[in-house]
Amino acid sequence: MYDQMILKATGCTPDEARHVEGYMRLTFGTLDGLGADFKREARSALKDARLDPKAAEDNARSYGLRP
């Protein structure tokens, strides 16, 4: 569900969308309440995920976000 929203908000790849969701979940208990801030937070999380793709993958998997 969130992967499509993240893809649209950031233009990232599908694998990066999992990474972005993982990083967003580190900060927010639920992503439903972000509303208008979702796009900004997704872009910020994408920057973080791209800094260390291995850590981003490990984090995504810790939330059950698998390819």
N, C-alpha and C positions, 0 to 999 in steps of 0.2 A: 504494500500500500504506500508506504513512505518513499520507496525507491522511485516511483514514478514522479512524485512531487519533487524529490531531490534532483532527478534528472532534468526536469523542466526548469527548476530554479537555478541550476548551476551549469547545465550543459556538460556535465561530467560523464564518464563512462559508467556502465552498469556496475563494474567492480568497485569503482570509486564511490558509487552511491551507497553501497554497503558500508564502506569505510566512513563516509560522511554521517550516515545514520548512527554508527557506533560512537563516533565522537560527540554527536549531538546528545546521545543518551548518557554520556558521561556527565554532561552539564545539566540536563533537564530530565526529571523523572518521567515525564510524558511529553510527547511532541505535539499532542492535540491542542494544548493551550497556547502555542506560540502565535497563532493567528498571523497577523501581518509581519511579525518578526521572523517567520519561518525562512523566508528567502535569504534574509541577511545572515541568519545563524547558519544556514546550510552553506552559504559561500564562505563563511569564516571557518567552518569545520572542514571544508574542502582544502583550504590552505593548510590547515593543520595536518590533514591526512597526507597531503603531498610532501610534507617535510620528511616523513618517515613511513614509507609504504608498508614496511614489515610490521612496525608497531600498529599501524592502522589495521592491517589484516588480523593481527593477533587480537586486537580490541574488538573488531567486528565479530570474530568467531566466539569471543567470550559472551557476546549477546545472542549467540545462535544464528548470526547472519552469515550464512554460508553461500558460496557460489552455486 
